[in-house]
Structure formats: C-alpha cells, structure tokens
Amino acid sequence: SQIALGVRKFVNRFSFFGQFGYLFLGDVEGAETIDPFTISLGVGYAFGFGEHSILLAYDSYTTIVQGTASPQQIELGYNYMINYGLFFSAIVSRGLNSSTSDYIVSGGLNFEL
C-alpha cells in the first residue's frame, strides 16, 4: 500500500501534476527491501470535450533493494471518460535503468470520488 500527496494544476487543456509518496512493501522473503519514497511528475492534455486525455509522466523511487539502482520509468498514457468520475486508462511504461522492467503495458478502470 502507499500513502501519497499530489497536486494538480489545470491551464486550459493542459494539466500538470506532481505526487510525493511513501510505499509500504513489507517483508519480502529472500530480499532485504527498504520501503521507498516515491515521486511522480507529469503533464497531460485533454481533448474531445474533455472525454479523452493523454499524459506523459516520470516516476522514480528511492532505493528499494540495497545495492541496486533506484527504479525509474517514463510513461505514456491514454484516458477515456466513460461517465463523470469513471475512466478507462491504458498506459505504456519504459524502464530507464536495470532496476525497472524494459516495458510495461497496463490498463484498467479508475473511479474518482
């Protein structure tokens, strides 16, 4: 689980966001893990009357496994607003070092309250 604080600023169709958090990993069998701090920065652009948006983001973590590089990745995402507060999201991520997967593809539904 994670606890985080984020900020978002809208300027016309653009959104700028940042998030700082702390990730609770717990004990991992066979590895000495350290619960990391996280940071995310990005920019988004809404179009199609706000029903569609794309985003470009950068994510980084402090050291998770002693002796390895801190994970870093860049993401390109697409969101479609199905209804107000309900979004379909698709994201492609590229790892920026050996501590992160080369590529990740993810998708899902996001609910906003």
C-alpha positions, 0 to 999 in steps of 0.5 A: 500500500502507499500513502501519497500527496499530489497536486494538480494544476489545470491551464486550459487543456493542459494539466500538470501534476506532481505526487510525493509518496511513501510505499509500504512493501513489507517483508519480502522473503529472500530480499532485504527491501527498504520501503521507498519514497516515491515521486511522480511528475507529469503533464497531460492534455485533454481533448474531445470535450474533455472525454479523452486525455493523454499524459506523459509522466516520470516516476522514480523511487528511492532505493528499494533493494540495497545495492541496486539502482533506484527504479525509474520509468517514463510513461505514456498514457491514454484516458477515456471518460466513460461517465463523470468520475469513471475512466478507462486508462491504458498506459505504456511504461519504459524502464530507464535503468536495470532496476525497472522492467524494459516495458510495461503495458497496463490498463484498467478502470479508475473511479474518482470520488 
